[in-house]
Amino acid sequence: MKVRIIRLDNRFADLPLPAYSTHGSAGMDVYAATDDPIIINPGEVIMVPTSLTIALDDGIECQVRSRSGLAAKSGIFALNAPGTIDSDYRGEIKIILANFGKNPFIIKRGDRIAQLVIAKYEKAEWDLVNVLPASTRGEGGFGSTGL
């Protein structure tokens, strides 16, 4: 599948476009487009620019997810993950990052800050009924199947 992409600022033309790190990767690393370092203090939430905008076909979304290494080692998470970039959105992709760690975290130009996953989705229509079909699980939830 081809996804149309525009780099919004040529100052960041040296940064790679989102790319898969390995053959089996589902997510593409996306890079921070910033001239100056960005400090995320513990408990702080910021939006990091990518200088990218995309156009997706109908029925396709782009999910924004945390990078596991940043989360595990530094407590840096992409909030609202997976976040959704809709097919009709044409603004800059910005990554919402939060620092759940104990130390300030510095993002530098070109750092890999999140991953993007391109996914198909189905549009649903609601069918308002009076009774739902029975299931073996029924109304059990929130740990009802065990730990």
N, C-alpha and C positions, 0 to 999 in steps of 0.2 A: 504494500500500500504506500502510496506517495502522499505526503502531507506538505501543503504549501506553507512556506515560512518566510518571514521578512525580518532582517536585522534592522532595528529602528535607528541605530546610531553607529555610523562607520568607525567611531573611536574604538568600538569593541569588535572590529572585524578580525582581530587576531584570536578571539576566543572561539573555541570549537562550537559548532552547532550541537544540540543534544545528540548523544551517541551512546550506543550499547558498549559496555566495558568488556563483555565476553560474549561468545556465541550463544550461550543459553540465557542471557539476561533478558528479563521481561521489561525492565525499566531502563530508560535512557538518562544518563547523567545530564544535569543542566547546570550552567555555570553562572556565577555572580558577575554582573556587569556593573562594576563600580570602580571609579578612579581612586577613591580614598577608602582605607579600611573602615569596616562597619563593626562596631562593638555591640554585642548583645549581652547585657548584664543579666545576672540571675533573676528570673521572674519576668524578664522583659520580652515583649513581642514586637517584631519588626517586619517590614516588607522589603525583600531584597529584589532589586530589578534584575532582569535578564536581557533586556534590550531586544526581545523577540516577540513576535506576534504570529499567530498561525490561523489557517482556515481549514476546518475539518468538514468532511462530507456529512450529510444528514445520517443519523444513526451511529455516529462515531463521537466519542468523548476523549479528552486527554485528562488522565488522572494525575494529580500531583501527590507524591508520597515522600515520606522521610527517607533519608539514606541511613541504613542500619548502622554503619560505622559511626556516623555523627551522633546518632541517638545513644548507642551503647557506650561510646567512649567519652562523650562530652555533654550528653543530656540535651542535644539540639534536635528538636522535632519540627516537622512541617505540621502546622496546625490545620484543622479542618481536613485532615488526611483520611482517606484520599479526598482531596479537593477536586472539583470538576471544572474543566475548561469546556464550555459548551461549544457546539459547532457554529453558533452564530456570534460568538464573542470575537471581537477584532482588536481589543486593547492589548497592552503589554502584559505578558505573563510576569507576574510578580509572585515570589514565594514567601508565604507567611511562615516565619520561623520563630520559635519560642525557645528560650533557654531554661530548661528545668534542672540544669546542673548547679554546682555550687560556686563556679568561677566564671568570670567574664569570658566570652568567646569572641574571637576576632575573625571576621570574614574578609578575605582579601580578593582583589581582582582575579577572576578566573577560578576561584575555589568551586569545587563541586558542592552544591548546596541542597539538592533534592534530586528526585528522579521522576520522569514522566512516563506514564504507561498509556498507550493508545488502546482503547477498548470499544467494542461494539456494544450497543444497548438496544433494548426493545422499548417502544412506546406502549404504554398500557392505557386501557380504558376501564373505568370502574363499572362494575355490574352490581348494582344495589339489589341485594336479595334479602329474604327474611330469615333464612337458615343456611349455615355453611355445611358442607359435607363433613361427616365424622372422620376422625383420624385416631390412630392408636395413641398418639401423644396428647391429643385434646388441648386443654388450656394450660398444661404444664409448661413452665418456663423458668428462667432465672435459676438454673442449677437443678431443676427437677430430674434431669437425666443422670445426675451424679457429678462428681468432681473429676 
